[in-house]
Amino acid sequence: MVEDFASIIDGWHDFYMLAGSAAATLLGLLFVAVSLHIDTIAKSKKSGDVVEFARRTLSNFLVILAFALIFVIPGQSPYGTGIPLLLLGLLEMWRTAKLWKKFEFGSKEQRVLDIAQFRSSLLIPNTVCYLT
């Protein structure tokens, strides 16, 4: 059973290497983008939405990188793969639930990002991904 699991995971090795490499590259580009526009983010009183969007994007790329690292560990058992993935999913689902609360039931203050846009581009995909 463990050998079958390891051989199946090994068949996906290149995919996870590519996904991890892409996530690491996009993490670097996110840092560059934030660094280039740090003055705009710091000046705006309503930049909390932009900062939250950047923070969630950073978190999503880190989770993709963590998934890739978990799957490329050689000789991994089903529990050795499943437990870290479950913990990552639960942690990110908790963080996504906090965002739902903040943007759905929070104050009706003026926002930079439209709540419907934030919901459709970040909250719904995150919820579906981490529930799955």
Residue frames as a rotation matrix with the C-alpha (Angstrom) as fourth column:
MET 1
0.565 0.825 0.000 0.00
0.825 -0.565 0.000 0.00
0.000 0.000 -1.000 0.00
VAL 2
0.549 -0.428 -0.718 2.72
0.083 -0.827 0.557 2.48
-0.832 -0.365 -0.418 0.98
GLU 3
-0.545 -0.787 0.290 4.76
0.344 0.106 0.933 1.49
-0.765 0.608 0.213 -2.08
ASP 4
-0.123 0.605 0.787 1.75
0.988 0.004 0.152 2.11
0.088 0.797 -0.598 -4.34
PHE 5
0.820 0.433 -0.376 1.18
0.505 -0.855 0.117 5.50
-0.271 -0.286 -0.919 -2.73
ALA 6
0.149 -0.861 -0.486 4.86
0.018 -0.490 0.872 6.45
-0.989 -0.138 -0.058 -3.07
SER 7
-0.627 -0.393 0.673 4.93
0.630 0.252 0.734 5.39
-0.458 0.885 0.089 -6.74
ILE 8
0.321 0.809 0.493 1.79
0.936 -0.350 -0.036 7.42
0.144 0.473 -0.869 -7.51
ILE 9
0.816 -0.072 -0.574 3.23
0.188 -0.905 0.381 10.49
-0.547 -0.418 -0.725 -5.79
ASP 10
-0.200 -0.980 0.001 6.54
0.220 -0.044 0.975 9.96
-0.955 0.195 0.224 -7.56
GLY 11
-0.229 0.204 0.952 4.72
0.966 0.169 0.196 10.11
-0.121 0.964 -0.235 -10.89
TRP 12
0.760 0.573 0.307 3.68
0.589 -0.807 0.050 13.66
0.276 0.143 -0.951 -10.04
HIS 13
0.192 -0.774 -0.603 7.16
0.817 -0.215 0.535 14.75
-0.544 -0.596 0.591 -8.94
ASP 14
-0.687 -0.505 0.523 7.79
0.722 -0.552 0.417 17.00
0.078 0.664 0.744 -11.95
PHE 15
0.135 0.827 0.545 4.42
0.537 -0.523 0.662 18.70
0.833 0.203 -0.515 -11.56
TYR 16
0.834 0.203 -0.513 5.08
0.552 -0.307 0.775 19.56
0.000 -0.930 -0.368 -7.92
MET 17
-0.206 -0.952 -0.227 8.58
0.835 -0.292 0.466 20.77
-0.510 -0.093 0.855 -8.73
LEU 18
-0.597 0.044 0.801 7.13
0.616 -0.614 0.493 23.07
0.513 0.788 0.340 -11.39
ALA 19
0.493 0.855 0.158 4.32
0.486 -0.422 0.765 24.29
0.721 -0.300 -0.624 -9.10
GLY 20
0.600 -0.341 -0.723 6.79
0.710 -0.189 0.678 24.99
-0.368 -0.921 0.129 -6.28
SER 21
-0.515 -0.843 0.157 9.18
0.808 -0.416 0.418 26.80
-0.287 0.342 0.895 -8.61
ALA 22
-0.306 0.495 0.813 6.39
0.533 -0.618 0.577 28.92
0.789 0.610 -0.075 -10.05
ALA 23
0.744 0.610 -0.273 5.08
0.543 -0.314 0.779 29.77
0.389 -0.728 -0.564 -6.57
ALA 24
0.211 -0.754 -0.623 8.57
0.793 -0.241 0.560 30.79
-0.572 -0.612 0.546 -5.40
THR 25
-0.686 -0.443 0.577 9.04
0.717 -0.543 0.436 32.95
0.120 0.713 0.691 -8.49
LEU 26
0.043 0.803 0.594 5.67
0.443 -0.549 0.709 34.64
0.896 0.233 -0.379 -8.05
LEU 27
0.665 0.076 -0.743 6.46
0.742 -0.179 0.646 35.23
-0.084 -0.981 -0.176 -4.36
GLY 28
-0.372 -0.895 -0.245 9.56
0.788 -0.444 0.427 37.12
-0.491 -0.035 0.871 -5.44
LEU 29
-0.647 0.188 0.739 7.57
0.521 -0.598 0.609 39.16
0.556 0.779 0.289 -7.94
LEU 30
0.514 0.851 -0.110 4.99
0.620 -0.280 0.733 39.98
0.592 -0.445 -0.672 -5.27
PHE 31
0.314 -0.495 -0.810 7.76
0.793 -0.333 0.510 41.34
-0.523 -0.802 0.288 -3.04
VAL 32
-0.756 -0.591 0.281 9.03
0.641 -0.579 0.505 43.46
-0.136 0.562 0.816 -5.94
ALA 33
-0.225 0.757 0.614 5.53
0.533 -0.432 0.728 44.79
0.816 0.491 -0.306 -6.68
VAL 34
0.718 0.490 -0.494 4.89
0.667 -0.280 0.690 45.70
0.200 -0.825 -0.528 -3.06
SER 35
-0.046 -0.832 -0.553 8.34
0.806 -0.358 0.472 47.28
-0.591 -0.424 0.687 -2.73
LEU 36
-0.749 -0.241 0.617 7.78
0.621 -0.578 0.529 49.43
0.229 0.779 0.583 -5.80
HIS 37
-0.154 0.810 0.566 4.42
0.112 -0.555 0.824 50.68
0.982 0.190 -0.005 -4.53
ILE 38
-0.312 -0.018 -0.950 5.09
0.908 0.291 -0.303 50.83
0.282 -0.957 -0.075 -0.81
ASP 39
-0.983 -0.064 -0.171 4.58
0.115 -0.945 -0.306 54.61
-0.142 -0.320 0.937 -0.74
THR 40
-0.509 0.859 -0.060 1.11
-0.497 -0.236 0.835 54.28
0.703 0.455 0.547 -2.28
ILE 41
0.029 0.499 -0.866 0.17
0.464 0.761 0.454 51.57
0.886 -0.415 -0.209 0.18
ALA 42
-0.531 -0.339 -0.777 1.51
0.844 -0.138 -0.518 53.53
0.068 -0.931 0.359 3.16
LYS 43
-0.990 0.088 0.113 -0.17
-0.083 -0.996 0.043 56.82
0.116 0.033 0.993 2.18
SER 44
-0.362 0.929 -0.076 -3.71
-0.332 -0.052 0.942 55.65
0.871 0.367 0.327 1.65
LYS 45
-0.554 0.276 0.786 -5.94
-0.814 0.020 -0.581 55.41
-0.176 -0.961 0.213 4.70
LYS 46
0.534 0.838 0.110 -8.04
-0.757 0.533 -0.379 52.89
-0.376 0.119 0.919 2.81
SER 47
-0.050 -0.657 -0.752 -5.07
-0.882 0.382 -0.276 50.68
0.469 0.650 -0.598 1.91
GLY 48
-0.307 -0.023 0.951 -6.07
-0.740 0.634 -0.223 47.98
-0.598 -0.773 -0.212 4.39
ASP 49
0.749 0.629 0.207 -7.87
-0.313 0.612 -0.726 46.18
-0.584 0.479 0.655 1.57
VAL 50
0.673 -0.568 -0.473 -4.81
-0.548 0.047 -0.835 46.30
0.497 0.822 -0.280 -0.67
VAL 51
-0.357 -0.814 0.458 -2.56
-0.918 0.215 -0.332 45.11
0.172 -0.540 -0.824 2.15
GLU 52
0.020 0.453 0.891 -5.01
-0.571 0.737 -0.362 42.30
-0.821 -0.502 0.274 2.97
PHE 53
0.929 0.308 -0.206 -5.18
-0.327 0.422 -0.846 41.28
-0.174 0.853 0.493 -0.69
ALA 54
0.256 -0.923 -0.288 -1.37
-0.702 0.028 -0.712 41.24
0.665 0.385 -0.640 -0.92
ARG 55
-0.387 -0.371 0.844 -1.15
-0.894 0.376 -0.245 39.32
-0.227 -0.849 -0.477 2.37
ARG 56
0.438 0.631 0.641 -3.61
-0.399 0.775 -0.490 36.66
-0.806 -0.041 0.591 1.17
THR 57
0.867 -0.210 -0.452 -1.81
-0.408 0.222 -0.886 36.39
0.286 0.952 0.107 -2.16
LEU 58
-0.168 -0.971 0.169 1.46
-0.874 0.068 -0.481 35.89
0.456 -0.229 -0.860 -0.29
SER 59
-0.228 0.164 0.960 -0.17
-0.742 0.609 -0.280 33.29
-0.630 -0.776 -0.017 1.93
ASN 60
0.806 0.584 0.096 -1.62
-0.363 0.616 -0.699 31.42
-0.468 0.528 0.709 -1.05
PHE 61
0.551 -0.684 -0.478 1.75
-0.542 0.142 -0.829 31.25
0.635 0.715 -0.292 -2.79
LEU 62
-0.414 -0.703 0.578 3.37
-0.900 0.223 -0.374 30.04
0.134 -0.675 -0.725 0.44
VAL 63
0.188 0.563 0.805 0.75
-0.581 0.725 -0.371 27.30
-0.792 -0.398 0.463 0.76
ILE 64
0.938 0.095 -0.333 1.36
-0.339 0.444 -0.829 26.19
0.069 0.891 0.449 -2.83
LEU 65
0.065 -0.991 -0.113 5.07
-0.720 0.032 -0.693 26.10
0.691 0.126 -0.712 -2.09
ALA 66
-0.374 -0.144 0.916 4.42
-0.860 0.424 -0.284 24.10
-0.348 -0.894 -0.282 1.11
PHE 67
0.691 0.657 0.302 2.21
-0.449 0.717 -0.533 21.64
-0.566 0.233 0.790 -0.81
ALA 68
0.728 -0.472 -0.496 4.97
-0.424 0.259 -0.868 21.16
0.539 0.843 -0.012 -3.37
LEU 69
-0.295 -0.895 0.334 7.57
-0.844 0.080 -0.530 20.61
0.448 -0.439 -0.779 -0.65
ILE 70
-0.010 0.373 0.928 5.35
-0.762 0.598 -0.249 18.06
-0.648 -0.709 0.278 1.12
PHE 71
0.874 0.478 0.085 4.81
-0.301 0.671 -0.677 16.09
-0.381 0.566 0.731 -2.09
VAL 72
0.584 -0.703 -0.406 8.47
-0.438 0.149 -0.887 15.98
0.684 0.696 -0.221 -3.15
ILE 73
0.030 -0.539 0.842 9.64
-0.955 0.233 0.183 14.40
-0.295 -0.810 -0.508 0.12
PRO 74
-0.341 -0.200 -0.918 10.95
-0.664 0.743 0.085 10.99
0.665 0.639 -0.386 -0.99
GLY 75
-0.710 0.037 -0.703 9.30
0.261 0.941 -0.214 7.84
0.654 -0.336 -0.678 0.36
GLN 76
-0.738 0.474 0.481 6.39
-0.666 -0.628 -0.403 9.71
0.111 -0.617 0.779 1.91
SER 77
-0.853 0.520 -0.036 3.63
0.511 0.820 -0.257 7.67
-0.104 -0.238 -0.966 3.57
PRO 78
-0.166 0.873 0.458 -0.08
0.609 -0.275 0.744 8.46
0.775 0.403 -0.486 3.23
TYR 79
0.654 0.393 -0.646 -0.18
0.756 -0.337 0.561 9.81
0.003 -0.855 -0.518 6.80
GLY 80
-0.230 -0.847 -0.479 3.05
0.721 -0.479 0.501 11.75
-0.654 -0.230 0.721 6.30
THR 81
-0.867 0.012 0.498 1.42
0.402 -0.575 0.712 13.49
0.295 0.818 0.494 3.35
GLY 82
-0.063 0.990 0.127 -2.16
0.608 -0.063 0.791 13.72
0.791 0.127 -0.598 4.59
ILE 83
0.321 0.204 -0.925 -1.62
0.936 -0.220 0.276 15.14
-0.147 -0.954 -0.262 8.06
PRO 84
-0.631 -0.560 -0.537 0.46
0.474 -0.826 0.304 18.19
-0.614 -0.062 0.787 6.95
LEU 85
-0.844 0.375 0.384 -1.99
0.242 -0.373 0.896 18.83
0.479 0.849 0.224 4.10
LEU 86
0.153 0.932 -0.329 -4.93
0.793 0.082 0.603 18.63
0.589 -0.354 -0.727 6.50
LEU 87
0.061 -0.197 -0.978 -3.25
0.856 -0.494 0.153 21.02
-0.514 -0.847 0.139 8.93
LEU 88
-0.912 -0.399 -0.094 -2.44
0.280 -0.773 0.569 23.50
-0.300 0.493 0.817 6.16
GLY 89
-0.555 0.776 0.299 -6.00
0.395 -0.070 0.916 23.28
0.732 0.626 -0.268 4.85
LEU 90
0.301 0.682 -0.667 -7.51
0.919 -0.021 0.393 23.84
0.254 -0.731 -0.633 8.30
LEU 91
-0.309 -0.510 -0.803 -5.22
0.687 -0.704 0.182 26.78
-0.658 -0.495 0.568 9.04
GLU 92
-0.993 -0.105 0.059 -5.98
0.115 -0.665 0.738 28.48
-0.038 0.740 0.672 5.75
MET 93
-0.267 0.962 0.055 -9.70
0.603 0.122 0.788 27.74
0.752 0.244 -0.613 6.05
TRP 94
0.198 0.258 -0.946 -9.67
0.947 -0.301 0.116 29.44
-0.254 -0.918 -0.304 9.47
ARG 95
-0.645 -0.512 -0.567 -7.88
0.357 -0.858 0.370 32.46
-0.676 0.036 0.736 7.98
THR 96
-0.869 0.397 0.296 -10.33
0.219 -0.228 0.949 32.56
0.444 0.889 0.112 5.07
ALA 97
0.060 0.921 -0.386 -13.28
0.891 0.125 0.436 32.42
0.449 -0.370 -0.813 7.50
LYS 98
-0.117 -0.181 -0.976 -11.82
0.720 -0.693 0.042 35.44
-0.684 -0.698 0.212 9.32
LEU 99
-0.961 -0.246 -0.127 -11.70
0.083 -0.695 0.714 37.29
-0.264 0.676 0.688 6.00
TRP 100
-0.453 0.877 0.159 -15.31
0.579 0.153 0.801 36.36
0.678 0.455 -0.577 5.22
LYS 101
0.229 0.536 -0.813 -16.26
0.969 -0.209 0.135 37.83
-0.098 -0.818 -0.567 8.59
LYS 102
-0.445 -0.506 -0.739 -14.22
0.467 -0.835 0.290 40.97
-0.764 -0.216 0.608 8.00
PHE 103
-0.988 -0.036 -0.148 -15.55
-0.104 -0.550 0.829 41.67
-0.111 0.834 0.540 4.52
GLU 104
-0.487 0.872 -0.053 -19.10
0.452 0.304 0.839 40.41
0.747 0.384 -0.542 4.91
PHE 105
0.480 0.730 -0.488 -20.03
0.756 -0.061 0.652 41.47
0.446 -0.681 -0.580 8.41
GLY 106
-0.454 -0.748 -0.484 -17.45
0.881 -0.457 -0.122 44.16
-0.130 -0.482 0.867 9.08
SER 107
-0.142 0.362 -0.921 -18.00
0.230 -0.893 -0.386 47.87
-0.963 -0.267 0.044 9.10
LYS 108
0.537 0.448 0.714 -19.46
0.800 -0.003 -0.600 49.53
-0.267 0.894 -0.360 6.03
GLU 109
0.223 -0.549 -0.806 -16.53
-0.008 -0.828 0.561 51.89
-0.975 -0.119 -0.189 5.68
GLN 110
0.788 -0.020 -0.615 -15.31
-0.591 -0.303 -0.747 53.12
-0.171 0.953 -0.250 2.32
ARG 111
0.397 -0.631 0.667 -13.10
0.193 0.768 0.611 50.48
-0.897 -0.115 0.427 0.71
VAL 112
-0.338 -0.613 -0.714 -10.54
-0.698 -0.345 0.627 50.55
-0.631 0.710 -0.311 -2.08
LEU 113
-0.980 -0.005 -0.200 -11.65
-0.134 0.758 0.639 47.16
0.149 0.652 -0.743 -3.37
ASP 114
-0.096 0.995 -0.041 -15.27
-0.889 -0.067 0.454 46.41
0.449 0.080 0.890 -4.12
ILE 115
-0.247 0.031 0.969 -16.50
-0.759 0.615 -0.213 43.71
-0.603 -0.788 -0.128 -1.72
ALA 116
0.792 0.576 0.203 -18.11
-0.307 0.663 -0.683 41.73
-0.528 0.479 0.701 -4.56
GLN 117
0.627 -0.651 -0.428 -14.84
-0.522 0.056 -0.851 41.85
0.578 0.757 -0.304 -6.50
PHE 118
-0.347 -0.765 0.543 -12.83
-0.921 0.170 -0.349 40.78
0.175 -0.621 -0.764 -3.44
ARG 119
0.139 0.509 0.849 -15.30
-0.618 0.715 -0.327 37.97
-0.774 -0.480 0.414 -2.80
SER 120
0.940 0.342 -0.010 -15.25
-0.213 0.563 -0.799 36.64
-0.267 0.753 0.602 -6.36
SER 121
0.568 -0.777 -0.272 -11.51
-0.431 0.000 -0.902 36.95
0.701 0.630 -0.335 -6.92
LEU 122
-0.493 -0.849 0.192 -10.21
-0.591 0.164 -0.790 35.79
0.639 -0.503 -0.582 -3.54
LEU 123
-0.408 0.316 0.856 -12.71
-0.854 0.198 -0.480 34.59
-0.322 -0.928 0.189 -0.94
ILE 124
0.670 0.741 0.041 -14.72
-0.669 0.628 -0.398 32.11
-0.321 0.240 0.916 -3.01
PRO 125
0.511 -0.523 -0.682 -11.70
-0.384 0.571 -0.725 30.50
0.769 0.632 0.091 -4.72
ASN 126
-0.563 -0.736 0.376 -9.87
-0.656 0.121 -0.745 30.22
0.503 -0.666 -0.551 -1.39
THR 127
-0.092 0.620 0.779 -12.89
-0.881 0.314 -0.354 28.67
-0.465 -0.719 0.517 0.30
VAL 128
0.845 0.420 -0.331 -13.39
-0.534 0.706 -0.466 26.10
0.038 0.571 0.820 -2.47
CYS 129
0.193 -0.878 -0.438 -9.68
-0.436 0.323 -0.840 25.28
0.879 0.353 -0.320 -2.59
TYR 130
-0.674 -0.554 0.488 -9.17
-0.649 0.130 -0.749 24.81
0.352 -0.822 -0.448 1.14
LEU 131
0.190 0.781 0.595 -12.43
-0.857 0.428 -0.287 22.90
-0.478 -0.456 0.751 1.64
THR 132
0.819 0.072 -0.569 -11.39
-0.444 0.708 -0.549 20.51
0.364 0.702 0.612 -1.11
